[in-house]
Amino acid sequence: MERWKLIGYVIPATTASLLAVALWMGNAPLAFGVLAGAIGVMLLYSEWLRGRGEVLSDERTLRIEEMASKRTLQVLILVIAFLVVGLSIFSERDPGLRSAYYLSLGLMVLISALKVSLKRHYSRVM
């Protein structure tokens, strides 16, 4: 494997390590800084690869990414829906779970509304 291709593996591993250290220290600003820095480094790395003439995505990989994102969203909504049902049942016995129920319900509604609005947006744009 060429040395420059290893950078694609080193960046996430370094980010995960630094993020684990920042969270272990309880330093939230450092954790967000690590995430912001990783995003910046990955953008610079992808631009560098494009400059070298590397093909980062083609029709097939774009379709795979689209399907993976779609399935991930479907599974996430399904899991949150089961979580809402479970928390609504368990929050009757334990009132401390009521806030978790409202949070998961709000997340489910927010994700569903976001999906519908993005679908409408892309149907107009594309």
N, C-alpha and C positions, 0 to 999 in steps of 0.2 A: 504494500500500500504506500502510495506517495505521501511524503511528509505533510504537504499542505492539506491533504484530506483528513489527517488526524486532528486538525484544528476543529473540524466539525464535531468531533467527539470530546475534545478537551474543553471546549467552551461550556457545554451543559454540565460536564462533570465538575468543573471548577465552580460554576454557578451554584450547583447543588451543595457543594462543600461549604462555600462561603455563606450561603443561605442558612445551612444547618448551624454554622457557628454563630451567625447573627441572631438566629432564633434562640439558640441555647443561651446566649448572653442576655436575651430579653430586649434587644435593641431593635425596635420596629423601624426607626428611620434608616438604620444601616441595612436592614433586610430589604426595604423598598429601594434603597440606593443600589444594592446588589442587583435587584431585578432590573432597574433602569439601566445600569451599566451593561448588564448582559444583553438587553435588547439593543442597545447602541452597538456593542461589539458584533452581535449577530448581523445587524444591518450593514455595518462596514464590511464584514466578512462576505456577505452575499454580493455586495457591490464589487468587491475585489474579485470574486469568482466570475461575475458577469464580465468584468474587464478582461479577464483571461480567456473569455470565450466559452466558458463552461455552460452547459445547458442545465438549468436548475429545474425546469419543469417543461413537460410537453403535454400534448392532449391527453394522454393516458394518465399521467400523474395528476393532472388537474382534475380529471374525472374521479380518480381514486380519492383525492383529498375531499372533493365534494360529497361523495358517498360516505366517507368516514365521518365527516362533520355532521351530515344528516342523521346517520345512525346514532352518533354520540348524543345529539340533541334529543332524539326520540327516546333513547334509553334513559337519559337524564330526567326528562319529563315523566316517564313512567315510574322511575324510582321515587321522584318527589311526590307523585300522586299516591303511591303506596305509603310513603312516609306521612303524608297528610292524613290519610285514612287511619293509619296506625296511631298517630299522635292524637287524633280526635277521640279515638276510643280510650287511649291511656290517659289523656288529660282529664277525663271525667273522674278517674280514680285519684290521679295525682295532679292537683292544680298547678304545680310547679312546671309542668310540661306545656301549659297553655301558651307561653311565649314562644316556645319552639314550634308549636302548631301554627301560630300566626305567622312566624317567620317562614316556615316551609310553604304555607299557603300563599303568602305574598310572593315568594320566589317563583312558585308555579305560575301564578297569574302574570308576573312580570315577564317570565320567559315566554309564555304563550302569547302575550301581547307583543313582545318584541318580534317573535317569529311571524305573526300576522302582519305587523307593520313593515317588516323587511320584505316579506313576500309581495306586498302591495307596491312597495318602492321599486323593487327589481322588476316587477311586471310592467311598470311604467318606463323604466330606464332602458331595459333591454329589448 
